[in-house]
Amino acid sequence: MSQSDKLYPVEEAVKAQKALRAYGEQEPETFPIQAFVGMISDEIEHLRKRGHCDEEIAKVITANSDIEITASEIAENYAPPEDRRQPHG
């Protein structure tokens, strides 16, 4: 496997970033709603294709995190595939 073929789960990337920010005595990184929904737009697209509505998606997010988000915020800030930067699995 070449260096460019390495893949890491998001949980590991978050752990590494959190450790680096703590080591550098930085506050945890925060994201505006637009950036957050942009980051999860791949998952939103997948769930929509499986028949889930934005209200259901918002409920999953709020039930499993400290993030409070509404279906309308998801709809307003969703990034369509052509607006996303890089593909990932």
Sequence and secondary structure as in RCSB ss.txt:
>XXXX:A:sequence
MSQSDKLYPVEEAVKAQKALRAYGEQEPETFPIQAFVGMISDEIEHLRKRGHCDEEIAKVITANSDIEITASEIA
ENYAPPEDRRQPHG
>XXXX:A:secstr
  GGG    HHHHHHHHHHHHHHTT       HHHHHHHTHHHHHHHHHTT  HHHHHHHHHHSSS    HHHHH
HH   GGG S    
